[in-house]
Amino acid sequence: MRDSANATLSLVYLARLREAFGTTSERVEAPPGVTTVGALRGWLAARGGAWATELAPGRAVRIAVNHDLADADTPVRPGDEVALFPPVTGG
Amino acid sequence: MPVRVQTEDFDVGRELAALRGADRSVGAVAAFVGTVRDVNAEASVAAMTLEHYPGMTEKALASIIDDAKSRWAIADALVIHRVGALRPADQIVLVGVTSAHRGDAFAACEFIIDYLKTRAPFWKKEETPDGARWVEARASDDDAAARWRVPSGPAE
């Protein structure tokens, strides 16, 4: 059940970021100002520690919203699944 | 099924035969097979593990194939990508494309693997003598994908 009154986001971490953060996923209540991918990244980086290191400006981080690659201006909305991961290395 | 993510190996001949099927308009089948090297970035690699993002992976690969179909006159395309534990010489990925003529098949095949390497959510972790390490993305892969941004194919 999802509480639509709160800006609840499902966050997913993959590969190196999953290991650095020590978790595969979490649900967060984003504060009112966090309405874009860029703002979300900044908010998470403010947790400090590995979050500050891995999400620092200039670090290569890819972010997908609902399974589509996003950029800093992409909106995030309640109920979205937002994944953070390093540049991909398949193939 | 044009996109598969699986732990099992694949038989290239059988997959390409199935892709071609009985389509008598097909005159060209192009394929790319990626395999595990035993050396990467000056370190020997004993094994690797491939991780992906279920849900997004399939969507990203299908989108890349749709993009290829909009750019070239291809009959069909297939991507199979393995995940899990792999060893040197193992097959990692198969891209297959069928078309009436080789030009479209070659170009679409190269486009699909170039875009896969920069857009599909897979990550490699290698076992080396110094321990396990995540493979770093290569700038040359970004350059390879960027070549396709401006359509430079035959007349539209």
gemmi code that builds the backbone of each chain (N, CA, C; Angstrom):
import gemmi

chains = {
    "A": [
        ("MET", (0.850, -1.200, 0.000), (0.000, 0.000, 0.000), (0.881, 1.243, 0.000)),
        ("ARG", (0.517, 2.197, -0.811), (1.329, 3.397, -0.949), (0.544, 4.594, -0.400)),
        ("ASP", (1.205, 5.360, 0.439), (0.562, 6.549, 0.991), (0.805, 7.719, 0.040)),
        ("SER", (-0.211, 8.098, -0.710), (-0.018, 9.096, -1.755), (0.212, 10.497, -1.188)),
        ("ALA", (-0.017, 10.675, 0.122), (0.196, 11.991, 0.711), (1.683, 12.274, 0.901)),
        ("ASN", (2.512, 11.228, 0.891), (3.941, 11.416, 1.098), (4.696, 11.172, -0.197)),
        ("ALA", (5.802, 11.892, -0.333), (6.630, 11.727, -1.526), (7.526, 10.509, -1.346)),
        ("THR", (6.901, 9.335, -1.326), (7.663, 8.111, -1.099), (8.309, 7.646, -2.394)),
        ("LEU", (9.630, 7.450, -2.340), (10.369, 6.957, -3.488), (10.990, 5.613, -3.155)),
        ("SER", (11.028, 4.719, -4.152), (11.784, 3.477, -4.011), (13.150, 3.705, -4.624)),
        ("LEU", (14.174, 3.583, -3.818), (15.539, 3.760, -4.321), (16.208, 2.399, -4.482)),
        ("VAL", (16.929, 2.234, -5.583), (17.623, 0.980, -5.888), (19.091, 1.313, -6.155)),
        ("TYR", (19.987, 0.517, -5.570), (21.425, 0.742, -5.762), (22.036, -0.494, -6.400)),
        ("LEU", (22.897, -0.270, -7.385), (23.448, -1.400, -8.127), (24.968, -1.348, -8.197)),
        ("ALA", (25.553, -2.548, -8.358), (26.995, -2.704, -8.589), (27.809, -2.002, -7.497)),
        ("ARG", (28.781, -1.168, -7.889), (29.663, -0.573, -6.889), (28.900, 0.261, -5.865)),
        ("LEU", (27.836, 0.934, -6.295), (27.099, 1.776, -5.342), (26.365, 0.932, -4.303)),
        ("ARG", (25.862, -0.231, -4.732), (25.209, -1.139, -3.776), (26.198, -1.545, -2.684)),
        ("GLU", (27.422, -1.850, -3.090), (28.430, -2.251, -2.101), (28.849, -1.076, -1.223)),
        ("ALA", (29.015, 0.092, -1.831), (29.464, 1.260, -1.064), (28.416, 1.684, -0.033)),
        ("PHE", (27.132, 1.578, -0.400), (26.068, 2.014, 0.506), (25.623, 0.893, 1.445)),
        ("GLY", (26.030, -0.343, 1.138), (25.694, -1.465, 2.011), (24.238, -1.864, 1.972)),
        ("THR", (23.537, -1.524, 0.891), (22.131, -1.904, 0.782), (21.719, -1.956, -0.687)),
        ("THR", (20.721, -2.788, -0.976), (20.263, -2.912, -2.359), (19.119, -1.962, -2.679)),
        ("SER", (18.336, -1.607, -1.657), (17.184, -0.740, -1.922), (16.658, -0.177, -0.607)),
        ("GLU", (15.877, 0.869, -0.717), (15.215, 1.451, 0.459), (14.054, 2.311, -0.011)),
        ("ARG", (13.135, 2.569, 0.886), (12.059, 3.513, 0.597), (12.328, 4.767, 1.409)),
        ("VAL", (12.211, 5.917, 0.770), (12.485, 7.175, 1.469), (11.316, 8.146, 1.281)),
        ("GLU", (11.175, 9.018, 2.258), (10.238, 10.135, 2.148), (11.064, 11.349, 1.739)),
        ("ALA", (10.928, 11.740, 0.493), (11.719, 12.877, 0.025), (11.104, 14.172, 0.553)),
        ("PRO", (11.934, 15.114, 0.990), (11.405, 16.405, 1.448), (10.798, 17.178, 0.266)),
        ("PRO", (9.974, 18.188, 0.552), (9.235, 18.878, -0.512), (10.108, 19.432, -1.630)),
        ("GLY", (11.324, 19.856, -1.342), (12.165, 20.460, -2.377), (12.765, 19.461, -3.354)),
        ("VAL", (12.666, 18.179, -3.025), (13.321, 17.162, -3.854), (12.348, 16.678, -4.931)),
        ("THR", (12.351, 17.387, -6.057), (11.410, 17.079, -7.138), (12.106, 16.703, -8.431)),
        ("THR", (13.441, 16.706, -8.414), (14.192, 16.309, -9.610), (15.282, 15.313, -9.226)),
        ("VAL", (15.810, 14.635, -10.248), (16.908, 13.691, -10.042), (18.120, 14.402, -9.422)),
        ("GLY", (18.423, 15.588, -9.912), (19.577, 16.324, -9.394), (19.416, 16.672, -7.921)),
        ("ALA", (18.204, 17.104, -7.544), (17.949, 17.452, -6.153), (18.009, 16.211, -5.263)),
        ("LEU", (17.506, 15.103, -5.778), (17.551, 13.855, -5.010), (18.995, 13.434, -4.750)),
        ("ARG", (19.819, 13.537, -5.793), (21.235, 13.172, -5.635), (21.896, 14.035, -4.563)),
        ("GLY", (21.637, 15.326, -4.603), (22.213, 16.226, -3.608), (21.732, 15.914, -2.200)),
        ("TRP", (20.456, 15.591, -2.087), (19.882, 15.266, -0.780), (20.510, 13.991, -0.200)),
        ("LEU", (20.708, 12.998, -1.056), (21.336, 11.746, -0.596), (22.814, 11.972, -0.252)),
        ("ALA", (23.498, 12.798, -1.044), (24.914, 13.069, -0.772), (25.087, 13.733, 0.593)),
        ("ALA", (24.077, 14.494, 1.022), (24.151, 15.196, 2.307), (24.113, 14.241, 3.498)),
        ("ARG", (23.866, 12.949, 3.242), (23.944, 11.969, 4.329), (25.384, 11.804, 4.820)),
        ("GLY", (26.345, 12.210, 3.980), (27.752, 12.096, 4.367), (28.323, 10.723, 4.092)),
        ("GLY", (29.540, 10.500, 4.548), (30.202, 9.200, 4.397), (30.278, 8.753, 2.953)),
        ("ALA", (29.960, 7.466, 2.717), (30.033, 6.909, 1.363), (29.078, 7.641, 0.426)),
        ("TRP", (27.976, 8.150, 0.965), (27.000, 8.863, 0.137), (27.624, 10.138, -0.427)),
        ("ALA", (28.310, 10.869, 0.439), (28.954, 12.107, -0.005), (30.047, 11.804, -1.017)),
        ("THR", (30.808, 10.729, -0.764), (31.912, 10.374, -1.652), (31.417, 9.946, -3.026)),
        ("GLU", (30.502, 8.982, -3.019), (30.064, 8.392, -4.288), (29.206, 9.343, -5.120)),
        ("LEU", (28.456, 10.221, -4.458), (27.515, 11.090, -5.173), (28.027, 12.522, -5.308)),
        ("ALA", (29.307, 12.726, -4.981), (29.885, 14.074, -5.074), (29.758, 14.591, -6.506)),
        ("PRO", (29.602, 15.909, -6.660), (29.560, 16.473, -8.012), (30.812, 16.060, -8.780)),
        ("GLY", (30.647, 15.680, -10.024), (31.782, 15.262, -10.831), (31.986, 13.758, -10.847)),
        ("ARG", (31.478, 13.045, -9.823), (31.567, 11.585, -9.872), (30.593, 11.063, -10.921)),
        ("ALA", (31.046, 10.077, -11.694), (30.195, 9.519, -12.746), (29.149, 8.599, -12.115)),
        ("VAL", (27.927, 9.086, -12.041), (26.804, 8.313, -11.515), (25.686, 8.372, -12.545)),
        ("ARG", (25.088, 7.214, -12.839), (23.935, 7.189, -13.737), (22.695, 6.981, -12.881)),
        ("ILE", (21.607, 7.624, -13.270), (20.358, 7.520, -12.519), (19.221, 7.212, -13.487)),
        ("ALA", (18.410, 6.223, -13.135), (17.254, 5.858, -13.954), (15.990, 6.065, -13.138)),
        ("VAL", (14.971, 6.637, -13.771), (13.669, 6.803, -13.137), (12.684, 5.873, -13.845)),
        ("ASN", (12.096, 4.975, -13.074), (11.159, 3.993, -13.633), (11.746, 3.278, -14.854)),
        ("HIS", (13.026, 2.891, -14.722), (13.719, 2.067, -15.721), (14.134, 2.829, -16.974)),
        ("ASP", (14.049, 4.147, -16.974), (14.562, 4.941, -18.094), (15.705, 5.821, -17.602)),
        ("LEU", (16.804, 5.866, -18.376), (17.921, 6.732, -18.004), (17.440, 8.180, -17.885)),
        ("ALA", (17.891, 8.840, -16.837), (17.430, 10.194, -16.557), (18.609, 11.154, -16.549)),
        ("ASP", (18.314, 12.451, -16.540), (19.362, 13.433, -16.286), (18.947, 14.279, -15.084)),
        ("ALA", (19.774, 15.259, -14.748), (19.570, 16.009, -13.505), (18.208, 16.700, -13.459)),
        ("ASP", (17.675, 17.051, -14.609), (16.408, 17.796, -14.644), (15.177, 16.890, -14.657)),
        ("THR", (15.373, 15.595, -14.781), (14.225, 14.682, -14.842), (13.429, 14.756, -13.536)),
        ("PRO", (12.113, 14.929, -13.619), (11.311, 14.992, -12.389), (11.246, 13.647, -11.667)),
        ("VAL", (11.173, 13.698, -10.346), (10.852, 12.496, -9.569), (9.532, 12.765, -8.841)),
        ("ARG", (8.671, 11.741, -8.883), (7.331, 11.907, -8.308), (7.054, 10.782, -7.325)),
        ("PRO", (6.127, 10.993, -6.400), (5.794, 9.945, -5.433), (5.499, 8.627, -6.146)),
        ("GLY", (6.069, 7.559, -5.615), (5.843, 6.242, -6.204), (6.883, 5.832, -7.233)),
        ("ASP", (7.735, 6.772, -7.653), (8.748, 6.431, -8.656), (9.789, 5.466, -8.092)),
        ("GLU", (10.334, 4.635, -8.984), (11.512, 3.828, -8.651), (12.722, 4.509, -9.251)),
        ("VAL", (13.635, 4.904, -8.391), (14.826, 5.627, -8.841), (16.050, 4.766, -8.542)),
        ("ALA", (16.813, 4.441, -9.587), (17.996, 3.589, -9.431), (19.263, 4.418, -9.636)),
        ("LEU", (20.246, 4.204, -8.775), (21.538, 4.876, -8.879), (22.603, 3.818, -9.130)),
        ("PHE", (23.465, 4.068, -10.128), (24.483, 3.079, -10.466), (25.644, 3.716, -11.201)),
        ("PRO", (26.787, 3.012, -11.242), (27.931, 3.536, -11.988), (27.714, 3.383, -13.482)),
        ("PRO", (28.545, 4.048, -14.310), (28.458, 3.835, -15.756), (28.491, 2.332, -16.075)),
        ("VAL", (27.723, 1.934, -17.061), (27.515, 0.504, -17.319), (28.731, -0.095, -18.052)),
        ("THR", (28.924, -1.397, -17.871), (30.102, -2.067, -18.438), (29.760, -3.443, -19.016)),
        ("GLY", (28.577, -3.564, -19.612), (28.198, -4.850, -20.192), (28.771, -5.052, -21.584)),
        ("GLY", (28.298, -6.086, -22.247), (28.684, -6.354, -23.621), (29.974, -7.138, -23.731)),
    ],
    "B": [
        ("MET", (11.575, -14.298, -29.585), (11.776, -13.302, -28.516), (13.072, -12.529, -28.776)),
        ("PRO", (13.021, -11.221, -28.991), (14.204, -10.493, -29.456), (15.234, -10.186, -28.359)),
        ("VAL", (14.874, -10.301, -27.090), (15.781, -9.932, -26.004), (15.742, -11.000, -24.917)),
        ("ARG", (16.925, -11.504, -24.531), (16.977, -12.465, -23.425), (18.152, -12.178, -22.517)),
        ("VAL", (17.923, -12.246, -21.213), (18.983, -12.147, -20.215), (18.979, -13.472, -19.474)),
        ("GLN", (20.126, -14.161, -19.457), (20.122, -15.520, -18.920), (21.489, -15.888, -18.368)),
        ("THR", (21.520, -16.856, -17.466), (22.803, -17.343, -16.944), (23.398, -18.403, -17.870)),
        ("GLU", (22.549, -19.136, -18.599), (23.032, -20.235, -19.417), (23.773, -19.729, -20.661)),
        ("ASP", (24.627, -20.593, -21.190), (25.306, -20.308, -22.445), (24.272, -20.370, -23.583)),
        ("PHE", (24.710, -19.942, -24.772), (23.813, -19.988, -25.931), (24.564, -20.576, -27.111)),
        ("ASP", (23.809, -21.158, -28.041), (24.355, -21.763, -29.255), (24.155, -20.767, -30.397)),
        ("VAL", (25.253, -20.153, -30.852), (25.157, -19.076, -31.842), (24.463, -19.555, -33.117)),
        ("GLY", (24.857, -20.729, -33.597), (24.280, -21.229, -34.852), (22.779, -21.429, -34.748)),
        ("ARG", (22.379, -22.017, -33.631), (20.946, -22.277, -33.468), (20.155, -20.974, -33.315)),
        ("GLU", (20.734, -20.029, -32.572), (20.032, -18.759, -32.362), (19.885, -17.982, -33.668)),
        ("LEU", (20.948, -17.979, -34.479), (20.876, -17.230, -35.741), (19.933, -17.912, -36.724)),
        ("ALA", (19.921, -19.238, -36.714), (18.991, -19.953, -37.592), (17.545, -19.642, -37.197)),
        ("ALA", (17.298, -19.581, -35.903), (15.945, -19.281, -35.435), (15.553, -17.846, -35.772)),
        ("LEU", (16.532, -16.942, -35.671), (16.258, -15.533, -35.987), (15.907, -15.375, -37.467)),
        ("ARG", (16.675, -16.068, -38.319), (16.434, -15.985, -39.759), (15.122, -16.672, -40.121)),
        ("GLY", (14.889, -17.809, -39.472), (13.658, -18.535, -39.713), (13.493, -18.869, -41.179)),
        ("ALA", (12.270, -18.738, -41.649), (11.981, -19.077, -43.048), (11.725, -17.821, -43.872)),
        ("ASP", (12.242, -16.676, -43.372), (11.990, -15.402, -44.048), (12.797, -15.326, -45.348)),
        ("ARG", (12.121, -15.471, -46.481), (12.817, -15.535, -47.767), (13.212, -14.170, -48.296)),
        ("SER", (12.846, -13.111, -47.573), (13.297, -11.773, -47.971), (14.668, -11.467, -47.376)),
        ("VAL", (15.144, -12.316, -46.448), (16.430, -12.073, -45.782), (17.578, -12.544, -46.657)),
        ("GLY", (18.514, -11.618, -46.903), (19.695, -11.983, -47.679), (20.978, -11.829, -46.882)),
        ("ALA", (20.863, -11.331, -45.637), (22.064, -11.089, -44.834), (21.767, -11.332, -43.364)),
        ("VAL", (22.690, -12.026, -42.703), (22.626, -12.207, -41.251), (23.959, -11.741, -40.694)),
        ("ALA", (23.939, -10.689, -39.874), (25.168, -10.210, -39.231), (25.090, -10.526, -37.749)),
        ("ALA", (26.243, -10.874, -37.158), (26.255, -11.218, -35.737), (27.515, -10.706, -35.067)),
        ("PHE", (27.372, -10.351, -33.796), (28.512, -10.023, -32.945), (28.433, -10.916, -31.718)),
        ("VAL", (29.572, -11.538, -31.366), (29.652, -12.342, -30.143), (30.745, -11.749, -29.267)),
        ("GLY", (30.391, -11.338, -28.057), (31.372, -10.845, -27.089), (31.755, -11.970, -26.150)),
        ("THR", (33.076, -12.081, -25.864), (33.548, -13.158, -24.986), (34.444, -12.585, -23.886)),
        ("VAL", (34.663, -13.380, -22.855), (35.468, -12.939, -21.702), (36.952, -13.058, -22.039)),
        ("ARG", (37.685, -11.933, -21.907), (39.146, -11.952, -22.084), (39.819, -12.360, -20.776)),
        ("ASP", (41.038, -12.928, -20.912), (41.752, -13.304, -19.682), (42.638, -12.182, -19.158)),
        ("VAL", (42.702, -11.067, -19.902), (43.470, -9.916, -19.429), (42.639, -8.669, -19.664)),
        ("ASN", (42.547, -7.786, -18.659), (41.864, -6.509, -18.830), (42.592, -5.462, -17.996)),
        ("ALA", (42.859, -4.320, -18.608), (43.537, -3.225, -17.919), (44.796, -3.729, -17.206)),
        ("GLU", (45.587, -4.524, -17.940), (46.894, -4.987, -17.487), (46.868, -5.916, -16.286)),
        ("ALA", (45.714, -6.516, -16.007), (45.654, -7.509, -14.927), (45.050, -8.792, -15.495)),
        ("SER", (45.513, -9.932, -14.990), (44.930, -11.183, -15.454), (43.596, -11.396, -14.759)),
        ("VAL", (42.663, -11.935, -15.511), (41.302, -12.121, -15.015), (41.001, -13.615, -14.944)),
        ("ALA", (40.745, -14.116, -13.748), (40.479, -15.544, -13.565), (39.003, -15.864, -13.748)),
        ("ALA", (38.150, -14.890, -13.432), (36.709, -15.098, -13.528), (36.033, -13.741, -13.440)),
        ("MET", (34.759, -13.697, -13.803), (34.026, -12.450, -13.620), (32.569, -12.748, -13.294)),
        ("THR", (31.939, -11.759, -12.666), (30.524, -11.871, -12.381), (29.815, -10.711, -13.045)),
        ("LEU", (28.743, -11.010, -13.745), (27.963, -9.967, -14.409), (26.658, -9.747, -13.672)),
        ("GLU", (26.432, -8.504, -13.307), (25.213, -8.111, -12.604), (24.365, -7.253, -13.529)),
        ("HIS", (23.049, -7.267, -13.348), (22.210, -6.366, -14.147), (21.050, -5.849, -13.293)),
        ("TYR", (20.247, -5.012, -13.900), (19.120, -4.371, -13.206), (17.841, -4.919, -13.829)),
        ("PRO", (17.314, -6.009, -13.271), (16.137, -6.650, -13.876), (15.004, -5.640, -14.070)),
        ("GLY", (14.343, -5.738, -15.172), (13.265, -4.794, -15.469), (13.764, -3.707, -16.396)),
        ("MET", (14.785, -2.988, -15.960), (15.340, -1.952, -16.836), (16.129, -2.582, -17.980)),
        ("THR", (16.833, -3.675, -17.703), (17.682, -4.281, -18.733), (16.877, -4.630, -19.974)),
        ("GLU", (15.795, -5.351, -19.779), (14.979, -5.793, -20.899), (14.404, -4.589, -21.654)),
        ("LYS", (13.971, -3.585, -20.873), (13.393, -2.383, -21.484), (14.439, -1.629, -22.304)),
        ("ALA", (15.652, -1.517, -21.766), (16.714, -0.790, -22.470), (17.105, -1.517, -23.761)),
        ("LEU", (17.225, -2.845, -23.699), (17.610, -3.597, -24.888), (16.528, -3.532, -25.962)),
        ("ALA", (15.270, -3.650, -25.552), (14.168, -3.563, -26.520), (14.147, -2.183, -27.175)),
        ("SER", (14.434, -1.149, -26.382), (14.449, 0.213, -26.906), (15.579, 0.399, -27.924)),
        ("ILE", (16.736, -0.209, -27.659), (17.872, -0.109, -28.581), (17.524, -0.816, -29.903)),
        ("ILE", (16.874, -1.964, -29.821), (16.470, -2.676, -31.044), (15.442, -1.860, -31.826)),
        ("ASP", (14.483, -1.252, -31.116), (13.495, -0.400, -31.792), (14.188, 0.749, -32.515)),
        ("ASP", (15.185, 1.330, -31.848), (15.939, 2.431, -32.431), (16.641, 1.959, -33.716)),
        ("ALA", (17.255, 0.774, -33.651), (17.937, 0.225, -34.839), (16.950, 0.003, -35.980)),
        ("LYS", (15.764, -0.489, -35.642), (14.764, -0.757, -36.683), (14.269, 0.527, -37.337)),
        ("SER", (14.320, 1.635, -36.578), (13.877, 2.900, -37.155), (14.965, 3.522, -38.033)),
        ("ARG", (16.220, 3.095, -37.858), (17.319, 3.695, -38.616), (17.706, 2.909, -39.863)),
        ("TRP", (17.541, 1.581, -39.799), (17.964, 0.745, -40.915), (16.846, -0.198, -41.325)),
        ("ALA", (16.927, -0.647, -42.580), (15.914, -1.578, -43.092), (16.296, -2.991, -42.686)),
        ("ILE", (15.986, -3.340, -41.455), (16.311, -4.682, -40.980), (15.031, -5.478, -40.767)),
        ("ALA", (15.160, -6.784, -40.944), (13.992, -7.654, -40.800), (13.732, -7.965, -39.331)),
        ("ASP", (14.816, -8.312, -38.601), (14.645, -8.659, -37.190), (15.988, -8.508, -36.487)),
        ("ALA", (15.961, -8.497, -35.166), (17.196, -8.403, -34.391), (17.031, -9.166, -33.092)),
        ("LEU", (18.150, -9.620, -32.568), (18.162, -10.446, -31.364), (19.316, -10.007, -30.474)),
        ("VAL", (19.069, -9.911, -29.173), (20.153, -9.721, -28.208), (20.000, -10.756, -27.104)),
        ("ILE", (21.061, -11.519, -26.870), (21.123, -12.415, -25.719), (22.316, -11.970, -24.877)),
        ("HIS", (22.112, -11.718, -23.595), (23.205, -11.298, -22.710), (23.198, -12.183, -21.482)),
        ("ARG", (24.384, -12.728, -21.175), (24.466, -13.581, -19.989), (24.769, -12.763, -18.733)),
        ("VAL", (24.347, -13.284, -17.596), (24.660, -12.699, -16.293), (25.142, -13.829, -15.375)),
        ("GLY", (25.710, -13.440, -14.228), (26.203, -14.430, -13.279), (27.690, -14.679, -13.462)),
        ("ALA", (28.150, -15.861, -13.080), (29.580, -16.179, -13.082), (30.036, -16.626, -14.467)),
        ("LEU", (31.131, -16.011, -14.950), (31.689, -16.351, -16.260), (33.203, -16.481, -16.142)),
        ("ARG", (33.799, -17.266, -17.058), (35.240, -17.485, -17.047), (35.810, -17.079, -18.410)),
        ("PRO", (37.134, -16.859, -18.478), (37.738, -16.490, -19.756), (37.331, -17.456, -20.868)),
        ("ALA", (37.071, -16.879, -22.036), (36.637, -17.581, -23.251), (35.137, -17.862, -23.268)),
        ("ASP", (34.455, -17.660, -22.146), (32.996, -17.835, -22.173), (32.345, -16.775, -23.058)),
        ("GLN", (31.238, -17.130, -23.652), (30.447, -16.160, -24.406), (29.663, -15.283, -23.422)),
        ("ILE", (29.637, -13.970, -23.713), (28.889, -13.036, -22.860), (27.606, -12.579, -23.553)),
        ("VAL", (27.765, -12.165, -24.806), (26.650, -11.495, -25.476), (26.594, -11.900, -26.946)),
        ("LEU", (25.382, -12.007, -27.467), (25.160, -12.228, -28.893), (24.207, -11.154, -29.402)),
        ("VAL", (24.635, -10.473, -30.470), (23.743, -9.583, -31.206), (23.596, -10.167, -32.604)),
        ("GLY", (22.379, -10.390, -33.035), (22.138, -10.896, -34.382), (21.140, -10.000, -35.093)),
        ("VAL", (21.398, -9.746, -36.369), (20.511, -8.887, -37.163), (20.298, -9.527, -38.536)),
        ("THR", (19.053, -9.545, -38.984), (18.759, -10.015, -40.340), (18.231, -8.862, -41.182)),
        ("SER", (18.562, -8.921, -42.475), (18.184, -7.845, -43.383), (18.212, -8.379, -44.805)),
        ("ALA", (17.650, -7.596, -45.729), (17.724, -8.000, -47.130), (19.168, -7.927, -47.626)),
        ("HIS", (19.910, -6.913, -47.148), (21.262, -6.678, -47.645), (22.242, -6.470, -46.500)),
        ("ARG", (23.538, -6.738, -46.773), (24.525, -6.740, -45.697), (24.764, -5.375, -45.066)),
        ("GLY", (24.649, -4.307, -45.850), (24.965, -2.982, -45.308), (24.126, -2.652, -44.081)),
        ("ASP", (22.836, -2.827, -44.218), (21.939, -2.543, -43.092), (22.198, -3.500, -41.929)),
        ("ALA", (22.472, -4.772, -42.247), (22.690, -5.754, -41.181), (23.958, -5.436, -40.389)),
        ("PHE", (25.064, -5.132, -41.107), (26.315, -4.793, -40.421), (26.142, -3.542, -39.557)),
        ("ALA", (25.574, -2.496, -40.145), (25.463, -1.225, -39.430), (24.580, -1.369, -38.196)),
        ("ALA", (23.440, -2.026, -38.344), (22.525, -2.161, -37.205), (23.150, -3.010, -36.108)),
        ("CYS", (23.901, -4.037, -36.486), (24.551, -4.900, -35.497), (25.578, -4.104, -34.681)),
        ("GLU", (26.377, -3.305, -35.369), (27.398, -2.511, -34.669), (26.739, -1.448, -33.783)),
        ("PHE", (25.701, -0.835, -34.298), (24.959, 0.160, -33.517), (24.414, -0.460, -32.225)),
        ("ILE", (23.806, -1.635, -32.348), (23.181, -2.259, -31.173), (24.224, -2.575, -30.102)),
        ("ILE", (25.382, -3.128, -30.489), (26.375, -3.450, -29.454), (26.994, -2.167, -28.893)),
        ("ASP", (27.176, -1.140, -29.718), (27.721, 0.123, -29.203), (26.765, 0.762, -28.190)),
        ("TYR", (25.479, 0.753, -28.500), (24.517, 1.348, -27.570), (24.353, 0.483, -26.323)),
        ("LEU", (24.375, -0.836, -26.520), (24.275, -1.737, -25.362), (25.385, -1.427, -24.347)),
        ("LYS", (26.592, -1.190, -24.864), (27.734, -1.010, -23.965), (27.680, 0.295, -23.182)),
        ("THR", (26.849, 1.239, -23.601), (26.766, 2.505, -22.871), (25.399, 2.754, -22.235)),
        ("ARG", (24.383, 1.948, -22.587), (23.031, 2.236, -22.099), (22.339, 1.102, -21.378)),
        ("ALA", (22.768, -0.135, -21.607), (22.073, -1.251, -20.959), (22.714, -1.514, -19.590)),
        ("PRO", (21.887, -1.663, -18.557), (22.424, -1.726, -17.185), (23.020, -3.086, -16.806)),
        ("PHE", (24.251, -3.299, -17.291), (25.052, -4.456, -16.893), (26.353, -3.943, -16.281)),
        ("TRP", (26.871, -4.713, -15.317), (28.165, -4.361, -14.719), (28.986, -5.611, -14.534)),
        ("LYS", (30.305, -5.486, -14.839), (31.223, -6.612, -14.691), (32.102, -6.420, -13.465)),
        ("LYS", (32.241, -7.481, -12.705), (33.185, -7.488, -11.589), (34.182, -8.603, -11.849)),
        ("GLU", (35.480, -8.242, -11.885), (36.517, -9.206, -12.239), (37.252, -9.713, -11.008)),
        ("GLU", (37.656, -10.997, -11.101), (38.553, -11.569, -10.094), (39.970, -11.486, -10.651)),
        ("THR", (40.838, -10.728, -9.964), (42.230, -10.592, -10.399), (43.139, -11.035, -9.244)),
        ("PRO", (44.453, -11.165, -9.520), (45.374, -11.559, -8.431), (45.330, -10.586, -7.252)),
        ("ASP", (44.933, -9.326, -7.499), (44.856, -8.340, -6.418), (43.476, -8.283, -5.774)),
        ("GLY", (42.605, -9.201, -6.150), (41.261, -9.217, -5.569), (40.205, -8.851, -6.592)),
        ("ALA", (38.965, -8.775, -6.112), (37.852, -8.470, -7.007), (37.766, -6.968, -7.243)),
        ("ARG", (37.419, -6.590, -8.477), (37.270, -5.158, -8.770), (36.174, -4.970, -9.811)),
        ("TRP", (35.447, -3.870, -9.680), (34.440, -3.510, -10.681), (35.149, -2.951, -11.900)),
        ("VAL", (34.740, -3.393, -13.063), (35.317, -2.876, -14.306), (34.894, -1.421, -14.476)),
        ("GLU", (35.866, -0.582, -14.853), (35.576, 0.833, -15.097), (35.058, 1.016, -16.523)),
        ("ALA", (34.105, 1.903, -16.680), (33.615, 2.213, -18.023), (34.738, 2.858, -18.836)),
        ("ARG", (34.719, 2.617, -20.149), (35.761, 3.146, -21.029), (35.239, 4.355, -21.802)),
        ("ALA", (36.076, 5.369, -21.911), (35.719, 6.529, -22.725), (35.551, 6.121, -24.189)),
        ("SER", (36.325, 5.097, -24.627), (36.233, 4.675, -26.028), (34.856, 4.097, -26.342)),
        ("ASP", (34.181, 3.525, -25.332), (32.824, 3.027, -25.560), (31.845, 4.189, -25.745)),
        ("ASP", (32.042, 5.254, -24.966), (31.198, 6.450, -25.160), (31.410, 7.029, -26.557)),
        ("ASP", (32.686, 7.048, -26.987), (32.994, 7.578, -28.320), (32.327, 6.726, -29.403)),
        ("ALA", (32.372, 5.405, -29.200), (31.782, 4.505, -30.197), (30.278, 4.738, -30.307)),
        ("ALA", (29.620, 4.926, -29.179), (28.174, 5.165, -29.203), (27.852, 6.533, -29.789)),
        ("ALA", (28.711, 7.513, -29.502), (28.450, 8.880, -29.961), (28.483, 8.991, -31.486)),
        ("ARG", (29.225, 8.087, -32.135), (29.293, 8.123, -33.601), (27.915, 8.036, -34.242)),
        ("TRP", (26.985, 7.364, -33.547), (25.683, 7.088, -34.142), (24.670, 8.206, -33.901)),
        ("ARG", (25.055, 9.225, -33.143), (24.056, 10.241, -32.781), (23.575, 11.030, -33.971)),
        ("VAL", (24.505, 11.337, -34.909), (24.100, 12.027, -36.126), (23.941, 10.972, -37.218)),
        ("PRO", (22.721, 10.782, -37.699), (22.540, 9.747, -38.720), (23.446, 10.031, -39.912)),
        ("SER", (24.242, 9.033, -40.284), (25.175, 9.238, -41.386), (25.024, 8.125, -42.409)),
        ("GLY", (23.885, 7.448, -42.340), (23.651, 6.320, -43.235), (23.291, 6.788, -44.628)),
        ("PRO", (22.816, 5.881, -45.445), (22.424, 6.220, -46.807), (21.260, 7.215, -46.816)),
        ("ALA", (20.962, 7.722, -47.995), (19.917, 8.744, -48.125), (18.621, 8.288, -47.465)),
        ("GLU", (17.956, 9.228, -46.812), (16.757, 8.881, -46.042), (15.532, 8.809, -46.931)),
    ],
}
model = gemmi.Model(1)
for chain_id, residues in chains.items():
    chain = gemmi.Chain(chain_id)
    for i, (resn, *xyz) in enumerate(residues, 1):
        res = gemmi.Residue()
        res.name, res.seqid = resn, gemmi.SeqId(i, " ")
        for name, pos in zip(("N", "CA", "C"), xyz):
            atom = gemmi.Atom()
            atom.name, atom.element = name, gemmi.Element(name[0])
            atom.pos, atom.b_iso = gemmi.Position(*pos), 0.0
            res.add_atom(atom)
        chain.add_residue(res)
    model.add_chain(chain)
structure = gemmi.Structure()
structure.add_model(model)
structure.setup_entities()
